[in-house]
């Protein structure tokens, strides 16, 4: 399963690029996260997007080339 598909399952209604970008702010590589850690990070990133808004999330995604 692709990373974006996995994120989409955990965060329906959110752009997977936005979630991934915020995850990469804290983690250089996402492959080392356990499933539990990954799900917790997705929840945290959803809260960041809710608080910071879509414009900030898009800027973050673009900064990572997503």
SULFEN-V988856 format. One record per backbone hydrogen bond with DSSP energy under -0.5 kcal/mol. NH is the residue of the N-H (numbers start at 1). CO is the residue of the C=O. Records with the same first field share a line. If there is no record, write none. Layout:
NH: CO, CO
This chain:
6: 2
7: 3
8: 4
9: 5
10: 6
11: 7
14: 11
16: 14
18: 15
19: 15
20: 16
21: 17
22: 18
23: 19
24: 20
25: 21
26: 22, 23
27: 23
33: 30
38: 34
39: 35
40: 36
41: 37
42: 38
43: 39
44: 40
45: 41
46: 42
47: 43
48: 44
49: 45
50: 46
51: 47
52: 48
53: 49
57: 53
58: 54
59: 55
60: 56
61: 57
62: 58
63: 59
64: 60, 61
65: 62
66: 61
